[in-house]
Amino acid sequence: MIELKNITKIYDLGTVKVNALDDISLSCQKGEFISIMGHSGSGKSTMMNILGCLDKPTSGSYHIDGQDVASMSDDALAVMRNRKLGFVFQSYNLLPKLTATANVELPLIYAGNKNRHQRALDALESVDIADRASHHPSEMSGGEQQRVAVARALINNPLVILADEPTGNLDTATSHNIMMLLTEQCQKGITVIVVTHEEDIAKYTQRTIYLRDGKIIEEKRR
Amino acid sequence: MSIWESVKTAWQSIFSNKLRSSLTMLGIVIGVMAVVLLVSIGQGFQQSLTTTFNNMGASALYISSSTDKTITTVRPLTFEDAQALEDKTVAPSISAVSPTLGSRGSVSYGNNNVTIQITGITPAITQIRNYQMEEGRFITDQDTTARNNVVVLGYQAALDLFGSESPIGKSLRVSGSKFQVVGTMQKMGGFGGDSYLLMPLTTMQSKITGGNNVQQIAVKAASPELVDAVIAEITSVIRARHYIRTGGADDFTIQDMRETLNSMQQTMATFSIFLGAVGAISLLVGGIGIMNIMLVSVSERTREVGIRKAIGAKRRDILLQFLIEAAALSLTGGLIGLLLALGGASLMGNISLGTMSLKAEISATIVIIALSVSVGTGLISGTYPAFMAAKLDPIESLRHE
């Protein structure tokens, strides 16, 4: 499903070269719920960017669904992000001037789909936020916004959802709800990868990967 | 992503920033308005000029006394000079001759009082200038011989003095004397327009100016090709009558309408280009305004670009979004500018400067040019900001606050 082999990412800062990721190999199965943990500077953000096809590794290979991502052009990566991946961010990242429905429709616009409105409403329904369909992000609570963000991530039926600190701005009860929502998606067969620094959040997942200095130092299965 | 979706996205962005969008548009509004209005004024001027010259007669020549200060004796032109030119044996290329004498004077009817151009003419003038009767009759040879107190009114003069009344047969006063209106003329247009009064030259000489002099002699060539021959004939006849020795300078000048028209038209064309250039500069300033705002907009919306890219927008999608936004801004500005220019042009029709009225002629060509130039300005000024937006790194952009 997802296959990383000997992934290395080196940032060339002129005088210094930073090894953000150092020979990482990892494979994830369909429907797996995985967390990536580590302190800041451990390389977990870089890992997330590479998994999310937002950045390319310096060396190594990365396959999603059998396709080699490492060698793709920027436009091909954009298509990959659009069709195969869904993003959930710590700060929700909804467009403030669009309604919940319009935000959820966005990936469909770039995919060139018709019947977008109905599909967006269905997606909102599936994450129990249909009553906020015509609200703008500023009129919603953090938990509600994150639900809309999950709906947006789900709209194109992705293989993988990448969640970067999805509960970082939420209280405990809301965090629980969002994690349960992500668990549900796993049960539907979507691979969910969560980056977090909270052990409590990692506990929701089946498998936790610990990163330090760009290397995998430990792996825990529950 | 289809173009249509890009257009919708661009509109959303324009509408959600109403104040900024309108201020940005203002530059283009003023630019387009300036170009359209200024070029149209130029064209209107040119058209009035052409009308004026056509009314004066295309193959007409006008003889008047020289104003050259180096000529010591200038003999005034007389009625007899004009009669001499009618002699076919010495001037075979001339088909019509009409001496004229003009001055501005006040004309009154009842309580209405206007100061207009009063010209003494002979009936032959109708063969030279483009006079068309509206009502009544023109001045006749009999009026000339009998020095009758009759006048013919220009279209505007008749309107100003008589309003909706028919002037025919009515009496009016010119410089204190009573005259009877025998005819009115059709509308001619051009500079000088239709505010004039005509009376027999002989009446003008005895009742208004006194003496036997004329101001100008209008001459018509038998055909346009004969204009040069006519100039030669006039020169020899008038020189002989004015006793000018061989080698002496002419004490009169001959104005050839074709030449004057050509040189005036050239001047006007230059004037039009100049006006267009002034407009183009304001359009340029408007374009810079758009570029400036689009650049600000790109840096303000970096995060938006990051989000769009993360969920699947390609470079091309982002490029188009910003480019279409710039083009839509300037096209809207262009349309508003055009409407204002149309309004301005119709207002301008009511402004008159002395004898000439300012007129703007808006042509389809200038409308099309102005709109395509405004969209072009938007596209050109939008290209760089759009390119900057398209090449933003999604990771950096998502981190951007």
Interface residues (C-beta under 8 A of the other chain):
Chain A: N49 G52 L54 D55 D74 D75 A78 V79 R81 N82 R83 F87 F89 N93 L94 L95 K97 L98 L106 P107 I109 Y110 A111 G112 R152 N156
Chain B: M1 S2 E5 T9 Q12 S13 S16 R303 E304 G306 I307 R308 K309 A310 I311 G312 A313 K314 R315 R316 D317 P394 I395 L398
